[in-house]
Amino acid sequence: METTCALSAGLVFGSLAHASTKVPEKWDETCSLLIIGTGFAGLGAALESHYLGMKDILVVDKMPSAGGNSIINGGAIAAAGTDMQEKAGIKDNADLLYSDILKAGGGLAHKELARRIADESVSNYKWLRDEVGVKFKAVTYHGGHSVPRSHAVMENSGAGFINPMLAKCKEFGIKIQLRTIVDDLIVNDKGCVVGVKARINHRFNRPDSGRVVYIRATKGVLIASGGFSQNVKMRTSHDPRLTDAFGSTNHPGATGEMIQEAQALGANTIHMDWIQLGPWTSPDENGFGLAPLAVESMVGYGPMINPTTSKRFIKETGNRKVRADAIVALGKPAIIYTCEANMMNKVVGKNMKPEQFETALKNGVIRKFDDLKSLADFYKLDYSTLEKENEKFNGYMKAMKDPEFDCMFFKDAVLNTKGPFYAIRLWPRVHHTMGGLEINEKAQVLDVKGNPIAGLYAAGEATGGVHGMVRLGTVAVADCIIFGRIAARTANGWAGC
Amino acid sequence: METTCALSAGLVFGSLAHASTKVPEKWDETCSLLIIGTGFAGLGAALESHYLGMKDILVVDKMPSAGGNSIINGGAIAAAGTDMQEKAGIKDNADLLYSDILKAGGGLAHKELARRIADESVSNYKWLRDEVGVKFKAVTYHGGHSVPRSHAVMENSGAGFINPMLAKCKEFGIKIQLRTIVDDLIVNDKGCVVGVKARINHRFNRPDSGRVVYIRATKGVLIASGGFSQNVKMRTSHDPRLTDAFGSTNHPGATGEMIQEAQALGANTIHMDWIQLGPWTSPDENGFGLAPLAVESMVGYGPMINPTTSKRFIKETGNRKVRADAIVALGKPAIIYTCEANMMNKVVGKNMKPEQFETALKNGVIRKFDDLKSLADFYKLDYSTLEKENEKFNGYMKAMKDPEFDCMFFKDAVLNTKGPFYAIRLWPRVHHTMGGLEINEKAQVLDVKGNPIAGLYAAGEATGGVHGMVRLGTVAVADCIIFGRIAARTANGWAGC
């Protein structure tokens, strides 16, 4: 049977194979909790493990640099009921965040998972600020939320979380081993995940590269390796529309193979066909880019225009899916703009650093126009139509009510009556895979029958069910860190086997 | 490692275990193609296998009677471009069916699978009529289709397909073994599925009952065991809304365990969260019931009313999801009605047998009212509002155009000007699981990496991707039989290993 398992591996089941990798005679290395991934979830788990008193934690990442996709994230985390919100006069609480998550989730979110995020969002924010040393700057608003609750960091990027987390890992002597790709999860004779078969000195652009090592993990293995936005084959099997004609905002390593490894062990996946397009990326730059930093603070401060009709077409503050689907349906990039006052008050120096703003202007990602006429002319819009739309929108802003598309408005908004105006073109990119491994509220991976797989945990974008159909901006950062920390607690409490 | 596999089985991976069931020293029985399930897909495969000259085909079913969920199906199959349609003056073709499937699928349907159904629908209809002896009666219309193309059988039920198929199996000496449940798929040392571990003399209401037997399958195993509408745990992990508060139209055996067995081998599942609610079931009866037989022929012939507003609320001829979601959103059962002329011309003696109509009237599933006033009074509707809605609807019927909800109309419809009227209350039930095992156009099951699993096929509701988000009425019958037959061809062409 040993041969059986081994052989069946290679020949047909690229995946089944892994379920059959036998416990080696000799392990090359032994750690307590093995964490796969150096993003929010992985580093959150690593630090929590340390605070819990665990030793010999090992964090591995297949990429040559740490931070995964998190380090290029927008740089804000959802928290409901913080001191920063209170200072800004924002009333918020866990129940409101919970209901916003469920509403965006369209009924698919697993309530017990959403509840954990809502309940731990404030303590998690404090932990990041007081224990990890994350520097928060401002509370910003993201589409789909009932109130502004996205806590932006000084750096205006995920690096504002990742760098302090990495610094703490270094301070605590937590071993982070890059260019180490996990090929198989190893199951012992009691059916527990006890380690992995991996390759060290791996090069991402050379799939077969690296030297095989067997790493034992006495406290189990945490899959914190992110989603599969960059795996075109995987994403098109779940959503045939998302061919390579669509770009992705993600780092190249977001290829989802650890989800597949776990599936090969009999792990269940859910909501895999809910793949989120970012509605705020610009066709005038690549990857995640700078546009999103500005756009999420522009919604509600200026209209979003259909280039064909020169009219508004969607609730600017609607959730990501609503906006992305609407823009894709237009067939060409939409245009959002606002006046200089709003740009300077709400974007520059807030979610977007002045130097990032300058770069965006220089690269034509953000364009400045002296007046509405020149904006209309540049984008080939019908000026008189646009002018009417602009006046209508100003009226709605003033009344704080939009009878047409129910856009949300903010007290500090300045009416778009006079230039200069700043405009951005919008075309969606594959941004986040909502689905993934099914977990319980202890971050244990569940098999196809709903039973926890001993010694196997998952957190962050590699999991499904936390958000349901649609993920609200900055909630995933909370998801990753909170469930990464939960996984550490579960592993710490596991006797092993 | 043998012990490893065996042990790991019981302890944690209820599922992983099965991937590890070793090839037995001695098989209790050997067949060519082992078919799991006696519904449309299973019997279609069995008959096709026979016509291809295969011997020793074995069909097993865990239930005490044959026909699975298919035998209680509505009794009509989609085909585009048949002689019956031509006689009825209906212009139709494969491309139109294909585009209807893709449209309802909302972009998620796997085009190569939908194409096979569209291309083979007519030849499949002829095969059923000429080879199998299915008796077709009328071409009916189902919501979401561009034209009437649902070919109803004399029996007005799936039995009209299943019984002649069973008779042919008997005539050909194809062995059908009931009360035989498959527990494990067995993989040989080359990674091919070569048989199963099953239990004979199983009793569905006694999960552990039956005697274990090992059945060898030299041509592989076909999973034709249907969906998981009756598995509340499984459906709520993919859609938490569908708790046991929702009934199901399916037979009790629709519990999806063979999908899980295949997952445990590393098979991929797709679209599992697209679970279809039947919009045409009545709260005044259980299961699938009689209401659907009438309702699908009433849409377009009378308005569907919101009991709270006494007004129309949805496109009556819209697809199943649109209608079901709209009714669920009402929070209470909707009402559809039409006048006697339409009832007698389009329903009674067509999709619904006279005796079924009598039964429905006797049980209060269909209610007869002399005039609109008494209908309004019985359902506590506001009569004057209903009267206006009725007049408006008559106007749309006459104009063959509905500016409000874009309902589709038919030339032979009689205006609902005078009673008696026949009405039905509507409340959805879990009807079909769109998702399932990912297959290629040869009906081979694909693993998580997209590679075919040698010797493992799947067809019908156990598979995903054929329909995408929404399944159009009677297309699944074509899906089951066409892909069951395709699986037989693939198995026949497989040398085994």
Chai-1 contact restraints between the chains, C-beta under 6 A:
chainA,res_idxA,chainB,res_idxB,connection_type,confidence,min_distance_angstrom,max_distance_angstrom,comment,restraint_id
A,M1,B,M1,contact,1.0,0.0,6.0,A-B,restraint_1
A,M1,B,E2,contact,1.0,0.0,6.0,A-B,restraint_2
A,M1,B,C5,contact,1.0,0.0,6.0,A-B,restraint_3
A,M1,B,K22,contact,1.0,0.0,6.0,A-B,restraint_4
A,E2,B,M1,contact,1.0,0.0,6.0,A-B,restraint_5
A,T4,B,D189,contact,1.0,0.0,6.0,A-B,restraint_6
A,C5,B,M1,contact,1.0,0.0,6.0,A-B,restraint_7
A,L7,B,D189,contact,1.0,0.0,6.0,A-B,restraint_8
A,S8,B,V187,contact,1.0,0.0,6.0,A-B,restraint_9
A,S8,B,G191,contact,1.0,0.0,6.0,A-B,restraint_10
A,L11,B,K190,contact,1.0,0.0,6.0,A-B,restraint_11
A,L11,B,G191,contact,1.0,0.0,6.0,A-B,restraint_12
A,V12,B,G191,contact,1.0,0.0,6.0,A-B,restraint_13
A,V12,B,A454,contact,1.0,0.0,6.0,A-B,restraint_14
A,F13,B,G191,contact,1.0,0.0,6.0,A-B,restraint_15
A,F13,B,G266,contact,1.0,0.0,6.0,A-B,restraint_16
A,F13,B,D447,contact,1.0,0.0,6.0,A-B,restraint_17
A,G14,B,K449,contact,1.0,0.0,6.0,A-B,restraint_18
A,G14,B,N451,contact,1.0,0.0,6.0,A-B,restraint_19
A,S15,B,G266,contact,1.0,0.0,6.0,A-B,restraint_20
A,S15,B,D447,contact,1.0,0.0,6.0,A-B,restraint_21
A,S15,B,V448,contact,1.0,0.0,6.0,A-B,restraint_22
A,S15,B,K449,contact,1.0,0.0,6.0,A-B,restraint_23
A,L16,B,A19,contact,1.0,0.0,6.0,A-B,restraint_24
A,L16,B,L265,contact,1.0,0.0,6.0,A-B,restraint_25
A,L16,B,G266,contact,1.0,0.0,6.0,A-B,restraint_26
A,A19,B,L16,contact,1.0,0.0,6.0,A-B,restraint_27
A,A19,B,A19,contact,1.0,0.0,6.0,A-B,restraint_28
A,K22,B,M1,contact,1.0,0.0,6.0,A-B,restraint_29
A,G107,B,R241,contact,1.0,0.0,6.0,A-B,restraint_30
A,V187,B,S8,contact,1.0,0.0,6.0,A-B,restraint_31
A,D189,B,T4,contact,1.0,0.0,6.0,A-B,restraint_32
A,D189,B,L7,contact,1.0,0.0,6.0,A-B,restraint_33
A,K190,B,L11,contact,1.0,0.0,6.0,A-B,restraint_34
A,G191,B,S8,contact,1.0,0.0,6.0,A-B,restraint_35
A,G191,B,L11,contact,1.0,0.0,6.0,A-B,restraint_36
A,G191,B,V12,contact,1.0,0.0,6.0,A-B,restraint_37
A,G191,B,F13,contact,1.0,0.0,6.0,A-B,restraint_38
A,K233,B,G450,contact,1.0,0.0,6.0,A-B,restraint_39
A,S237,B,E438,contact,1.0,0.0,6.0,A-B,restraint_40
A,H238,B,I270,contact,1.0,0.0,6.0,A-B,restraint_41
A,P240,B,H110,contact,1.0,0.0,6.0,A-B,restraint_42
A,R241,B,G107,contact,1.0,0.0,6.0,A-B,restraint_43
A,Q260,B,V448,contact,1.0,0.0,6.0,A-B,restraint_44
A,Q263,B,V448,contact,1.0,0.0,6.0,A-B,restraint_45
A,A264,B,G266,contact,1.0,0.0,6.0,A-B,restraint_46
A,L265,B,L16,contact,1.0,0.0,6.0,A-B,restraint_47
A,G266,B,F13,contact,1.0,0.0,6.0,A-B,restraint_48
A,G266,B,S15,contact,1.0,0.0,6.0,A-B,restraint_49
A,G266,B,L16,contact,1.0,0.0,6.0,A-B,restraint_50
A,G266,B,A264,contact,1.0,0.0,6.0,A-B,restraint_51
A,I270,B,S237,contact,1.0,0.0,6.0,A-B,restraint_52
A,I270,B,H238,contact,1.0,0.0,6.0,A-B,restraint_53
A,H271,B,D273,contact,1.0,0.0,6.0,A-B,restraint_54
A,D273,B,H271,contact,1.0,0.0,6.0,A-B,restraint_55
A,E438,B,S237,contact,1.0,0.0,6.0,A-B,restraint_56
A,D447,B,F13,contact,1.0,0.0,6.0,A-B,restraint_57
A,D447,B,S15,contact,1.0,0.0,6.0,A-B,restraint_58
A,V448,B,S15,contact,1.0,0.0,6.0,A-B,restraint_59
A,V448,B,Q260,contact,1.0,0.0,6.0,A-B,restraint_60
A,V448,B,Q263,contact,1.0,0.0,6.0,A-B,restraint_61
A,K449,B,G14,contact,1.0,0.0,6.0,A-B,restraint_62
A,K449,B,S15,contact,1.0,0.0,6.0,A-B,restraint_63
A,G450,B,K233,contact,1.0,0.0,6.0,A-B,restraint_64
A,N451,B,G14,contact,1.0,0.0,6.0,A-B,restraint_65
A,A454,B,V12,contact,1.0,0.0,6.0,A-B,restraint_66
